[in-house]
Amino acid sequence: MTQRGRAGARPGGRPDGRRTRPEPESRTAAPRIDLAAARARVRAVIEPVVEKAGYDLEDLTLSRAGRRHVVRVLVDTDGGISLDDVAVVSREISAALDAAEEAGGELLSGEYQLEVGSPGIDRPLTEPRHWRRNVGRLVAVNGVVGRVVSAGETGVVLDVDGATRELGFAELGPGKVQIEFKRMDEADFGDIDEDENDDEDDDDEGEGEE
């Protein structure tokens, strides 16, 4: 995740990196703005930038944090997104926000911090692309747990206890990926020849005898 502070501010809330005394809340609180309207303005600027870079804008939130506003952006794509990808798209979003403000005034009042990242495993599966990107994973949806076999234009195919179930997107609620822990009896500890190890131990013991 990358962060950016506007108006010379650094992440952490100290513009010059030095300790400062706490200020009264009336001076440190972010300016009061219509967050819904501001979020819409920000989205109109950054969504085309994200799409042009080849990613999907999965979520955009805007909140207050002391004397700043925090803009959190989640992006994703088929095959996943790396930290380097996040850094690149973060710079492009930041540049677009700066250009929009220079051209038509402030999108947000006061300072803001930009955070860009990718969705976590706990992110609900609500769009066809979410299901497509989780083929092979175990998910819980509509009260059942099954493995995603395939995801098409109209729905998904799940393997539920060995039985195939086809569900259309219209009847699917939000899916949730299940965390799987590898069973001990399936774990690979490498090829260890116990007899060979025993022979080596016997040889070592015999070397010290006269």
C-alpha positions as CSV (number, residue, x, y, z in Angstrom):
1,M,0.0,0.0,0.0
2,T,1.3,3.4,-0.8
3,Q,0.5,6.7,0.8
4,R,0.6,10.3,-0.3
5,G,0.0,13.5,1.7
6,R,-0.9,16.8,0.0
7,A,0.3,20.3,0.8
8,G,3.7,19.2,2.0
9,A,2.4,16.8,4.6
10,R,4.1,13.5,5.2
11,P,2.3,10.2,6.1
12,G,1.9,10.3,9.9
13,G,0.5,13.8,10.1
14,R,3.8,15.8,10.7
15,P,4.5,18.0,7.7
16,D,8.3,18.3,8.5
17,G,8.8,15.0,10.3
18,R,9.2,16.7,13.7
19,R,7.2,16.2,16.8
20,T,4.5,18.8,17.3
21,R,2.2,19.4,20.2
22,P,-1.4,18.2,19.9
23,E,-3.6,20.9,18.5
24,P,-7.1,21.7,19.7
25,E,-9.7,19.6,17.9
26,S,-11.1,22.7,16.2
27,R,-7.8,23.3,14.5
28,T,-6.9,19.6,13.7
29,A,-10.2,18.3,12.4
30,A,-10.6,18.0,8.6
31,P,-12.8,20.6,7.0
32,R,-16.5,19.5,6.9
33,I,-17.5,18.5,3.4
34,D,-20.1,16.4,1.8
35,L,-18.2,13.1,1.7
36,A,-20.6,11.4,-0.7
37,A,-20.3,14.2,-3.2
38,A,-16.5,14.4,-2.7
39,R,-16.2,10.7,-3.2
40,A,-18.2,10.9,-6.5
41,R,-15.8,13.7,-7.7
42,V,-12.7,11.7,-6.9
43,R,-14.1,8.6,-8.5
44,A,-14.8,10.5,-11.7
45,V,-11.2,11.5,-11.9
46,I,-9.5,8.2,-10.9
47,E,-11.7,5.5,-12.5
48,P,-10.6,6.3,-16.1
49,V,-7.0,6.3,-14.9
50,V,-7.3,2.9,-13.3
51,E,-9.1,1.4,-16.3
52,K,-6.6,2.8,-18.7
53,A,-3.8,1.2,-16.7
54,G,-5.6,-2.2,-17.2
55,Y,-7.2,-2.6,-13.7
56,D,-10.6,-2.7,-12.2
57,L,-11.5,-0.1,-9.5
58,E,-12.9,-2.4,-6.8
59,D,-13.6,0.1,-4.1
60,L,-13.1,3.8,-3.2
61,T,-13.7,5.1,0.3
62,L,-13.3,8.6,1.7
63,S,-13.0,9.3,5.4
64,R,-11.7,11.9,7.9
65,A,-8.6,11.3,10.0
66,G,-7.8,14.3,12.2
67,R,-7.0,17.3,9.9
68,R,-6.8,15.1,6.8
69,H,-9.1,13.2,4.6
70,V,-8.0,9.7,3.6
71,V,-8.7,8.4,0.2
72,R,-8.5,4.6,0.0
73,V,-8.5,2.9,-3.4
74,L,-8.6,-0.9,-4.1
75,V,-7.7,-2.1,-7.5
76,D,-7.4,-5.6,-9.0
77,T,-7.1,-7.5,-12.2
78,D,-7.1,-11.1,-13.6
79,G,-4.0,-12.8,-12.3
80,G,-3.6,-10.5,-9.3
81,I,-1.7,-7.3,-8.8
82,S,1.8,-7.0,-7.5
83,L,3.3,-4.3,-5.2
84,D,5.1,-2.8,-8.2
85,D,1.8,-2.6,-10.0
86,V,0.2,-0.9,-7.0
87,A,3.1,1.7,-6.9
88,V,2.7,2.5,-10.6
89,V,-1.1,3.0,-10.5
90,S,-0.7,5.0,-7.2
91,R,1.6,7.5,-8.9
92,E,-0.8,7.8,-11.9
93,I,-3.8,8.3,-9.6
94,S,-1.9,10.9,-7.6
95,A,-0.9,12.8,-10.8
96,A,-4.5,12.7,-12.0
97,L,-5.8,14.2,-8.8
98,D,-3.2,16.9,-8.9
99,A,-4.0,17.8,-12.5
100,A,-7.8,17.9,-11.7
101,E,-7.3,20.3,-8.9
102,E,-5.0,22.6,-10.9
103,A,-7.5,22.6,-13.7
104,G,-10.8,23.1,-11.8
105,G,-10.2,23.7,-8.1
106,E,-10.0,21.4,-5.1
107,L,-11.6,18.0,-5.1
108,L,-11.2,17.9,-1.4
109,S,-10.9,20.7,1.2
110,G,-7.5,20.7,3.0
111,E,-4.9,18.0,3.1
112,Y,-5.6,14.4,2.1
113,Q,-3.7,11.1,2.1
114,L,-3.9,8.6,-0.7
115,E,-3.7,4.9,0.0
116,V,-3.8,2.4,-2.9
117,G,-3.9,-1.4,-2.4
118,S,-5.6,-4.6,-3.6
119,P,-8.6,-6.4,-2.1
120,G,-7.9,-9.0,0.6
121,I,-9.1,-12.6,0.8
122,D,-12.0,-11.4,3.0
123,R,-13.4,-9.2,0.2
124,P,-16.9,-10.5,-0.7
125,L,-17.4,-12.0,-4.2
126,T,-20.1,-9.8,-5.7
127,E,-19.2,-9.5,-9.4
128,P,-18.7,-12.1,-12.1
129,R,-15.1,-11.1,-12.3
130,H,-14.6,-11.9,-8.6
131,W,-15.8,-15.4,-9.1
132,R,-13.7,-15.8,-12.2
133,R,-10.6,-14.8,-10.3
134,N,-11.3,-17.4,-7.6
135,V,-11.8,-20.5,-9.7
136,G,-10.3,-23.4,-7.7
137,R,-10.9,-21.8,-4.3
138,L,-13.3,-23.0,-1.6
139,V,-16.1,-20.5,-1.1
140,A,-19.2,-20.2,1.1
141,V,-22.3,-18.8,-0.5
142,N,-26.1,-19.2,-0.1
143,G,-25.5,-21.4,3.0
144,V,-23.4,-23.9,1.2
145,V,-19.6,-24.4,0.9
146,G,-18.2,-25.6,-2.4
147,R,-15.2,-25.2,-4.7
148,V,-15.5,-23.0,-7.7
149,V,-15.1,-25.2,-10.8
150,S,-15.8,-22.5,-13.4
151,A,-17.3,-19.1,-13.8
152,G,-19.0,-17.9,-17.0
153,E,-21.1,-15.0,-18.2
154,T,-24.3,-16.1,-16.5
155,G,-23.2,-18.0,-13.4
156,V,-20.8,-20.4,-11.6
157,V,-20.3,-24.1,-11.2
158,L,-19.5,-25.3,-7.7
159,D,-18.3,-28.7,-6.5
160,V,-20.2,-29.3,-3.3
161,D,-19.1,-32.6,-1.6
162,G,-18.4,-34.2,-5.0
163,A,-21.7,-33.0,-6.5
164,T,-21.9,-30.4,-9.2
165,R,-24.2,-27.4,-8.7
166,E,-24.8,-24.6,-11.2
167,L,-25.9,-21.3,-9.8
168,G,-26.8,-18.2,-11.8
169,F,-25.5,-14.8,-10.7
170,A,-29.0,-13.6,-10.2
171,E,-29.5,-16.2,-7.4
172,L,-26.1,-15.8,-5.8
173,G,-25.5,-13.8,-2.7
174,P,-22.1,-12.4,-1.7
175,G,-19.5,-15.2,-1.7
176,K,-16.8,-15.5,0.8
177,V,-13.5,-17.3,0.2
178,Q,-12.7,-19.9,2.8
179,I,-9.2,-20.2,4.3
180,E,-7.8,-23.7,3.8
181,F,-5.1,-25.3,6.0
182,K,-3.1,-28.1,4.4
183,R,-3.7,-31.4,6.3
184,M,-0.6,-32.9,8.0
185,D,-1.0,-36.2,6.1
186,E,-0.9,-34.3,2.8
187,A,2.1,-32.2,3.7
188,D,5.4,-32.8,1.8
189,F,8.4,-33.0,4.1
190,G,10.7,-34.3,1.4
191,D,11.9,-37.8,0.7
192,I,13.5,-39.2,3.9
193,D,14.9,-42.7,3.9
194,E,14.7,-43.8,7.6
195,D,16.8,-46.9,7.0
196,E,19.5,-44.8,5.3
197,N,19.6,-42.4,8.3
198,D,19.8,-45.3,10.7
199,D,22.8,-46.7,8.8
200,E,24.5,-43.3,8.9
201,D,24.0,-43.1,12.7
202,D,25.5,-46.5,13.2
203,D,28.5,-45.6,11.1
204,D,29.1,-42.4,13.1
205,E,28.9,-44.4,16.4
206,G,31.4,-47.0,15.1
207,E,34.0,-44.4,14.0
208,G,34.9,-43.6,17.6
209,E,35.5,-47.3,18.7
210,E,39.0,-48.9,18.7
